[in-house]
């Protein structure tokens, strides 16, 4: 018998895709949504869908995008990555 133990991230009753936490960490490290998406192997559309869904559940922004300046995490986005 094989036993596997893991952690689940929940936002309310919605389970958070662990790749989304990896995406947030990659955004923080690279400062670019495009580079972060490539690093975690997620499509641009899928990444935006997941981010949007979680931001909606949390009723707060996780990522700030500025034209010509890339992407950066909000305080909440940083807290998720740290935890």
C-alpha positions as CSV (number, residue, x, y, z in Angstrom):
1,X,0.0,0.0,0.0
2,X,1.2,3.5,-0.9
3,X,0.2,6.5,1.2
4,X,0.4,10.0,-0.2
5,X,0.1,13.1,1.9
6,X,-0.5,16.5,0.4
7,X,-1.8,20.0,1.1
8,X,-4.8,21.6,-0.5
9,X,-5.3,25.3,-0.8
10,X,-8.9,26.4,-0.3
11,X,-10.4,29.8,-1.0
12,X,-13.8,29.6,0.7
13,X,-15.1,26.3,-0.7
14,X,-13.1,26.5,-3.9
15,X,-9.9,24.5,-4.3
16,X,-7.0,26.5,-5.6
17,X,-4.9,25.0,-8.3
18,X,-1.4,24.5,-6.9
19,X,0.0,25.6,-10.3
20,X,-1.5,29.0,-9.6
21,X,0.7,29.5,-6.5
22,X,3.7,28.5,-8.7
23,X,2.5,31.0,-11.3
24,X,2.4,33.8,-8.6
25,X,5.9,32.9,-7.5
26,X,7.1,33.0,-11.0
27,X,5.5,36.4,-11.6
28,X,7.3,37.7,-8.5
29,X,10.6,36.2,-9.6
30,X,10.4,37.3,-13.2
31,X,8.3,40.5,-13.2
32,X,6.5,39.4,-16.3
33,X,3.3,37.4,-16.8
34,X,4.5,36.1,-20.2
35,X,7.7,34.7,-18.7
36,X,6.0,33.3,-15.7
37,X,3.4,31.5,-17.8
38,X,6.2,29.9,-19.9
39,X,8.1,28.9,-16.7
40,X,5.1,27.0,-15.2
41,X,3.9,25.6,-18.6
42,X,0.5,27.1,-18.5
43,X,-1.3,28.8,-21.4
44,X,-2.0,32.5,-21.2
45,X,-5.7,32.0,-21.4
46,X,-5.7,29.3,-18.7
47,X,-3.6,31.4,-16.4
48,X,-5.9,34.4,-16.8
49,X,-9.0,32.3,-16.2
50,X,-7.5,30.8,-13.0
51,X,-6.2,34.1,-11.7
52,X,-9.6,35.8,-12.4
53,X,-11.5,33.0,-10.7
54,X,-9.4,33.2,-7.6
55,X,-9.5,37.0,-7.5
56,X,-13.2,36.8,-7.8
57,X,-13.5,34.4,-4.9
58,X,-11.2,36.4,-2.7
59,X,-12.7,39.7,-4.0
60,X,-9.2,41.1,-4.2
61,X,-6.5,41.5,-6.8
62,X,-3.4,39.2,-6.8
63,X,-1.5,40.7,-9.7
64,X,-1.1,44.2,-11.0
65,X,-0.2,44.7,-14.6
66,X,1.2,47.9,-16.0
67,X,1.7,48.5,-19.7
68,X,5.4,48.7,-20.3
69,X,6.3,47.8,-16.7
70,X,5.4,44.1,-16.5
71,X,3.6,42.4,-13.7
72,X,3.9,42.5,-9.9
73,X,2.1,40.9,-7.1
74,X,-0.2,42.7,-4.7
75,X,0.4,42.4,-1.0
76,X,-2.2,39.5,-1.0
77,X,-0.4,37.8,-3.9
78,X,2.9,38.0,-2.0
79,X,1.3,36.6,1.1
80,X,0.0,33.6,-0.8
81,X,3.4,32.9,-2.2
82,X,5.1,33.2,1.2
83,X,2.6,30.8,2.9
